[in-house]
Structures are given as structure tokens and as C-alpha cells.
Amino acid sequence: MMTGFRIRRGTPQDQAAAYYVCLKTGNHGADGEPFYREDPNALGRIFVGPYLAFETELSLILEDDHGVCGYAFGSFDSKSFYSRYDSQWRPELCAQFPMPEGDPASWNRSQMVHSWYHQPSYYCPEPYEHYPSHMHIDLLERARGAGNGRRMMEMIMAKLSAMGSPGTHLGLSVLNAGALAFYNKLGFRELVRTGTESDGCIYMGKRW
């Protein structure tokens, strides 16, 4: 517990509140609500739901007196997690949200995310045996700058280490300069970049 904030283990019952956090940080760390009005939960179904369902031991929820204001998720073995996502989570998404039609350049952001349901990309930076685990964190603006992110990341990394993982990786948008600085301070180092300078991803890793 910290002044005004509480960290606890996440459960599937946190899904709706955590989806909202995902939405409000869904524009490269900034508010994504204006861009996902057609489907506010589009991102959450990928970046929140599977972790609360499959990785409860490595799911943390941050809350204050106003409610849930952040989360941090981890997965011990990324390839096993993606295999389970592919077989147990993704089929329902594909059934509920058809693959968008037409020119992808004309799709809105919700449609673009729906296309990811059908054409997922499971990228793990090499050497995989050094960074088999992965992590993901998002905090609402009111929860930033108070040490919450660092505390949650350190808690999950300690858990991963105790479980036997040698290291972890994570991905972030090339446009999210704040997240890049945050991860650098935590001791992560850049491993590889994918995509373009305007729409790419930076993968970072840390060993312990």
C-alpha cells in the first residue's frame, strides 16, 4: 500500500475496469477514447482480458479511492501464453468480430484491432531463452509519477524470478517516449525495433 494507492492481485472481475484503463492509455500511452468510439473494448480484449483469465498469479491491479487506475501483467512463458490465447481466447473474438473488408487504409482503429484478432502477431525477441517472460503495464494519468509503475513492475519481476524465469521482455510504441524513458530507468535495454518510425514497436528486455 502507498499513500492514496493500493496494489492487489487482479481477478477476472476486474475486466471492465481494466479495459477502461486500456482504452484511456490506448493512443501510444495517451487517451485512446476518441479513436475507439466504435468499439471501446477493442484493445482490452487483447491486452487485458487474456491475462486476467490465464495469468492471475502475475496480474496486479492498482486502485485508489476513485477506483481502478492501473494494471501490470506478466506471463512466465510467452510462447505457452500465446498458444493458449490462440486456442482458447482468439476463436471467440473471431466469431464475434468478422475480419474487416475493403482497403485497410480506410479502416478505423477499431477495425484495425479487429483484424489483429484474425491475423495475430506473436513476436518474441531473441535469444528467447534469455527473455522468455513478458510484461505489460498501463496507468491512468492520475496514477503516474508516484512510484506506482516501478513498484508494480518490480513486484512482477520478483515473482517471475522466483518462478525460475531468467528474464523478461516487453514491447512499446515508438511514439511512446515516456514509456521508453520509464523502462530505461528500470534497467531494460533495447533489443530490436520492428515496423516503421511512425507506426513501429520497440522491444526491450531485462535479465536478472
Secondary structure, 3 states (H helix, E strand, C coil): CECCEEEEECCHHHHHHHHHHHHHCCECCECCHHHCCCCCCCCHHHHCHHHHHHCHHHEEEEEECCEEEEEEEEECCHHHHHHHHHHHHHHHHHHHCCCCCCCHHHCCHHHHHHHHHHCCCCCCCCCHHHCCEEEEEEECHHHCCCCHHHHHHHHHHHHHHHHCCCEEEEEEECCCHHHHHHHHHCCCEEEEEECCCCCCEEEEEEEC
